[in-house]
Amino acid sequence: MFMKALTEEGVLFQTQIYTDEDHSLRNVRR
């Protein structure tokens, strides 16, 4: 759900993942 939205944006998704893989993933999976 949330990942799809970020994927559409592209920029946000890459920025969050690249900035902090673990932190981003944990926040999204929250």
VEXDREN-2710 file (C-alpha; in Angstrom, 1 decimal):
% VEXDREN-2710
k/r/px/py/pz
1/MET/0.0/0.0/0.0
2/PHE/2.4/2.7/1.2
3/MET/5.2/1.3/-0.9
4/LYS/3.0/1.7/-4.0
5/ALA/2.5/5.3/-3.3
6/LEU/6.2/5.9/-2.8
7/THR/7.0/3.9/-5.9
8/GLU/4.7/6.2/-8.0
9/GLU/6.6/9.2/-6.6
10/GLY/9.9/7.5/-7.2
11/VAL/11.9/10.3/-5.8
12/LEU/10.6/9.9/-2.3
13/PHE/11.0/6.2/-2.4
14/GLN/14.6/6.3/-3.5
15/THR/15.5/9.1/-1.2
16/GLN/14.0/7.4/1.9
17/ILE/15.5/4.0/1.1
18/TYR/18.9/5.4/0.2
19/THR/19.0/7.8/3.2
20/ASP/18.3/5.0/5.7
21/GLU/17.5/1.5/4.5
22/ASP/16.8/0.0/7.9
23/HIS/15.2/3.1/9.4
24/SER/13.0/3.7/6.3
25/LEU/11.9/0.0/6.0
26/ARG/11.1/-0.1/9.8
27/ASN/9.1/3.1/9.6
28/VAL/7.2/1.9/6.5
29/ARG/6.5/-1.5/8.0
30/ARG/5.3/0.1/11.1
END
